[in-house]
Amino acid sequence: MNQNRISEHPVLTVESRPEIRFFWNDKALAAREGEVISSALFANGIKIFGHHSKDGSAQGIYCANGQCAKCLVIANGKPVKACMTEVLPDMKVKSVEGLPELPGSDPVTLTDISVQETDVLIVGGGPAGLSAAIELGENNISVILVDDKSKLGGKLVLQTHKFFGSVADSYAGTRGIDIGKMLAEKVNSFPQVKVWTNSTALYVFSDKKVGIIRDGSYQVVKPSIILNAAGAREKFLRFKGNHLTGIYGAGAFQTLVNRDLVKPTRKLFIVGGGNVGLIAGYHALQAGIEVIGLVEAMPVCGGYKVHADKLKRLGVPIYTSHTVISAQGDQAVSSVTIAEIDKDFKPVPGSEKTFSCDTLLIAVGLESVHEFAEEATEAGIRVYSAGDAKEIAEASSAMFNGKITGLLIARELGAPVPEIPRSWYEKAEILKSHPGKVSDYRMPEATEGIMPIIHCNQEIPCNPCSTVCPTGSIRIAGDPVLGLPYYHGNCIGCGKCVTICPGLAITLVDYRQDPENPLVTMPYEVSNIRIREGDAVAVNDIDGNPLGEFRIEKITDLKSANRTLLVKIKLPAALAKRAVSFRIQDESVSAPTPDTMLPDYLRDDEMVCLCERVTAGEIRKLISKGITDLNQVKAITRAGMGPCGSKTCDNLIKQLYRQEGIPWSEVESQTRRPLFVEVPLGDFAGVRGGDDE
Amino acid sequence: MNSSYDVIIAGAGSIGVPAALALAACKNSVLVIDSLSSPGQENNKKAIGGIRATHSDFGKIKLCQRSIEIFSTWQECYGDDIGWQSNGYSFPAYSEDDEKKLRELMKIQHEFGLKIKWLSAEEYSELVPGVFRKGLRGSTYSWEDGSASPLLAINAFYFRSVALGARYHFRERIIGLTSNSDRITGVITNKGSYNCRFFVNAAGNFAREIGNMAGLTLPVNPDNHEAGITEPVLRFFEPMIVDMRKETGSANFYFYQNKEGQVVFCITPDPPITGIDNRATAGFLPLCSRRMISIYPRLRNLKVRRTWRGQYPMTADGFPIVGPSSKIANFINAVGMCGQGFMLGPGIGELIARLVYEDLKPEDQQILTGFSADRDFRGMEQFK
């Protein structure tokens, strides 16, 4: 009866959890014990959670991270965020149609709020926060680490792929989910590191205290030092129809798919070719979701080339120099129209294509959650930042600079920590470096024996292939982390490099049995799409160009390969070194619809503030009146006054000003105020008793 | 560029903007100067939006009666929704003493023709379903009072005044006044100088500093108040609720549900936090939510969205200082609003226009006498 669940996954273990009953608008449905309401609803195919009080537009999941309130539902009479509230047996969940009704309450008892002192408060239990906590724990420093989720790990919890970076410093070659578990275990082993999960930092107040909501009650922490490791938030995009349900961030998608194992979509389209968008596409395939395509505004994807190549080879078209023009649909998105853009980023008329899809992921970049650092500075508390909260980069970088930051804090608090070597800072720089230039292949010339072919020709901070090779036959040219790997030496055909490469960019070519038709070993991680020995598959080269259909000779599932299968295919000698992988998604899946939905290019109805339903046109009108104070824009339109607290619209409004030619120096920014997220009044008063005990 | 104006107003806030509107409507040339970037950015936007005429003195009652007329008919006259609603005010009593005080005050209010009555605890519970009943003796209810959005209202007044010819210089700071024996002749700012026939001090928090520039000592001292707003929900209670009881850490506090469905609340710290400090403290929400939930338990489930701090530019007796200075005849004060600038603004704006136009009504004289800068500030308002 629950048809939208992932029942098998090539990487994640699908645990069977007890089923419980809940009600959606009086209809009995099944949920899994312990999951959040939004995931239970998605599993039951319910993606519209209510309708906005202003314009009746459909509301549903957007951030899946507790930051907005688009997923508001009524649970047992109370308005709650569906993405943050656990579904309980026989819970009566109702859609919010317009404004919700506030339930009554019996009189209650109120208790006092406690204040706790600590040396260090770490906001965020992701890769950076955990890595810092470990160093502080090692040095016996008292720490309170708060994280708003029930499980530590931050976004590592969602990362099913093997990590880039360096083996020595950031667990390269290990899957993100496994790294998250290891770090969390380590942090939990220090008695002086107190871990508060389900705890959201609300604000660093001027009286040098931090307000935190912990499991629904307000706690005040007075730290000597704050580490802001709160990560990043996703940016949004303006286009016609951007308010439809089914349009949300890649982070929300990964939460639904990889954390909650629900299948939120059948046909997915992705906007943005950075690592976040590319990886989300790969995760979608692993969850058995059709990925119709991906658009990237720049001429090349901003993410790692190996990630993009991986998607192309599996059969997902990547449209570079393209953008999304409009999304169509009644309440929920049902199709998307894209168009090519010229060098001035203007759409080229006539280049539009429409694709049918039921979900559109927006992965157009991240911005640091910097508020806590700013508030701490203003309050006069010593503050450090690490990970994405400091600078957007890969998790491998976050772990390394988290570790450095942890040591720096320990030193500042007087722990016997030697000075951080200069080389560490240099390495930290390397780990956060953006993908470099693309070089030509360094293809071995030999046509005998066995050897790895390394289809990795862009400098990225990644080196596990060089460290895993038992004969030391893979070397890195130039910088030991950033440089390009090349083969030099004596391959014994163990296949370790093939399975460890996070980019799935290494194959083995074995000429030993049949030099004319060597056996090529390729990695495969989408085992939910079954392949069998004897199947004919469409083999392709690094960029996904077809090389022809060939039969699978053998499939091996080594325990040491950590859920990466090794697929052996016999290929003509001329193709063997070019072959990298094979297509799993048929071309017909990603074909545009015959009827292109031609958009009108007057785009005043693009939504800028999703919370308060404010359009670009309304903002443009105020810009034309000469208004340059965003606080006045907010006062008149309510843009930024909604539950998310201008986390989404801020950037979009700034873009509009830029577009209208107003220099940013002439524009007054919105004043940010507490709170970080909405919190029930009762949580601040230590409510006991009343009607829910 | 014209550098001579009939009137220059210091401050584009709760008083300055409606004053500019009233003056421009009488064909005066007006310049409003404000150091911030748009109207209402100091304390106007911090106001929670309550508007009542049910005060205890002639001046405030008269001015707010006029303000209510302007607020309540604005949309009808000019089309902009400023969030007005006639939701009334209520002062519930939980002690015999408070009930007595309130009933005494009602007698005065009735003499002014104000619509206010006493509700039994039962009747009050119908208006405020779920209000804490234990010890509740009843409440006043003045149904013609109401509320509006300070943000929408000031922008509506601003655009209307601009349409009538008022000029605004934002991001400009007044650094001095020029005078000629007993008159102000002009204003010097960090960007230029301007001549004027009249100067209006509507500088809110900075009233004292502006007064100093003319050698006047204005006893206006800001103190800090904290406020917040919740998520919107369906309307569940009608009037503004003012809890006049004093508790540790706070004097009175009040809240209402605005036209958007959001509950807006504000608390008066006790002892007062003087000065200007807009930074939030960790103690505000626990303090305020305890009081709110104590009087209205169902608020426990309502989510707080945002909080902020603002100032009441206070005078010692709780009444504003309005009118021409006795020393400098064309220096008009409209300061020391004690947290009521938003509701007094439109009424005071028109009074200033009548002052400039020399068209004062007999009752205006009575108002101005009560609000004179030269009065004895030792009196105290009965209910703030």
Chai-1 contact restraints between the chains, C-beta under 6 A:
chainA,res_idxA,chainB,res_idxB,connection_type,confidence,min_distance_angstrom,max_distance_angstrom,comment,restraint_id
A,K78,B,N301,contact,1.0,0.0,6.0,A-B,restraint_1
A,L99,B,P232,contact,1.0,0.0,6.0,A-B,restraint_2
A,L99,B,V233,contact,1.0,0.0,6.0,A-B,restraint_3
A,L99,B,L234,contact,1.0,0.0,6.0,A-B,restraint_4
A,L99,B,G261,contact,1.0,0.0,6.0,A-B,restraint_5
A,P100,B,V233,contact,1.0,0.0,6.0,A-B,restraint_6
A,E101,B,L234,contact,1.0,0.0,6.0,A-B,restraint_7
A,L102,B,V233,contact,1.0,0.0,6.0,A-B,restraint_8
A,L102,B,F236,contact,1.0,0.0,6.0,A-B,restraint_9
A,L102,B,L302,contact,1.0,0.0,6.0,A-B,restraint_10
A,P103,B,N301,contact,1.0,0.0,6.0,A-B,restraint_11
A,G104,B,G130,contact,1.0,0.0,6.0,A-B,restraint_12
A,G104,B,R298,contact,1.0,0.0,6.0,A-B,restraint_13
A,S105,B,P297,contact,1.0,0.0,6.0,A-B,restraint_14
A,S105,B,R298,contact,1.0,0.0,6.0,A-B,restraint_15
A,S105,B,R300,contact,1.0,0.0,6.0,A-B,restraint_16
A,P107,B,P297,contact,1.0,0.0,6.0,A-B,restraint_17
A,V108,B,P297,contact,1.0,0.0,6.0,A-B,restraint_18
A,L110,B,R290,contact,1.0,0.0,6.0,A-B,restraint_19
A,I113,B,P286,contact,1.0,0.0,6.0,A-B,restraint_20
A,F205,B,A280,contact,1.0,0.0,6.0,A-B,restraint_21
A,F205,B,T281,contact,1.0,0.0,6.0,A-B,restraint_22
A,F205,B,A282,contact,1.0,0.0,6.0,A-B,restraint_23
A,S206,B,R279,contact,1.0,0.0,6.0,A-B,restraint_24
A,S206,B,T281,contact,1.0,0.0,6.0,A-B,restraint_25
A,D207,B,T281,contact,1.0,0.0,6.0,A-B,restraint_26
A,D207,B,A282,contact,1.0,0.0,6.0,A-B,restraint_27
A,K209,B,A282,contact,1.0,0.0,6.0,A-B,restraint_28
A,G211,B,A282,contact,1.0,0.0,6.0,A-B,restraint_29
A,V220,B,A282,contact,1.0,0.0,6.0,A-B,restraint_30
A,D629,B,S37,contact,1.0,0.0,6.0,A-B,restraint_31
A,D629,B,S38,contact,1.0,0.0,6.0,A-B,restraint_32
A,Q632,B,S38,contact,1.0,0.0,6.0,A-B,restraint_33
A,A635,B,L151,contact,1.0,0.0,6.0,A-B,restraint_34
A,A635,B,N155,contact,1.0,0.0,6.0,A-B,restraint_35
A,I636,B,N155,contact,1.0,0.0,6.0,A-B,restraint_36
A,E668,B,S37,contact,1.0,0.0,6.0,A-B,restraint_37
A,R673,B,R306,contact,1.0,0.0,6.0,A-B,restraint_38
A,R673,B,W308,contact,1.0,0.0,6.0,A-B,restraint_39
A,P674,B,A280,contact,1.0,0.0,6.0,A-B,restraint_40
A,P674,B,T307,contact,1.0,0.0,6.0,A-B,restraint_41
A,E678,B,E231,contact,1.0,0.0,6.0,A-B,restraint_42
A,E678,B,K303,contact,1.0,0.0,6.0,A-B,restraint_43
A,E678,B,R305,contact,1.0,0.0,6.0,A-B,restraint_44
A,V679,B,V304,contact,1.0,0.0,6.0,A-B,restraint_45
A,P680,B,N301,contact,1.0,0.0,6.0,A-B,restraint_46
A,P680,B,K303,contact,1.0,0.0,6.0,A-B,restraint_47
A,L681,B,S289,contact,1.0,0.0,6.0,A-B,restraint_48
A,L681,B,L299,contact,1.0,0.0,6.0,A-B,restraint_49
A,L681,B,R300,contact,1.0,0.0,6.0,A-B,restraint_50
A,L681,B,L302,contact,1.0,0.0,6.0,A-B,restraint_51
A,L681,B,V304,contact,1.0,0.0,6.0,A-B,restraint_52
A,G682,B,R300,contact,1.0,0.0,6.0,A-B,restraint_53
A,F684,B,L285,contact,1.0,0.0,6.0,A-B,restraint_54
A,F684,B,P286,contact,1.0,0.0,6.0,A-B,restraint_55
A,F684,B,S289,contact,1.0,0.0,6.0,A-B,restraint_56
A,A685,B,S289,contact,1.0,0.0,6.0,A-B,restraint_57
A,A685,B,R290,contact,1.0,0.0,6.0,A-B,restraint_58
A,A685,B,I293,contact,1.0,0.0,6.0,A-B,restraint_59
A,V687,B,R300,contact,1.0,0.0,6.0,A-B,restraint_60
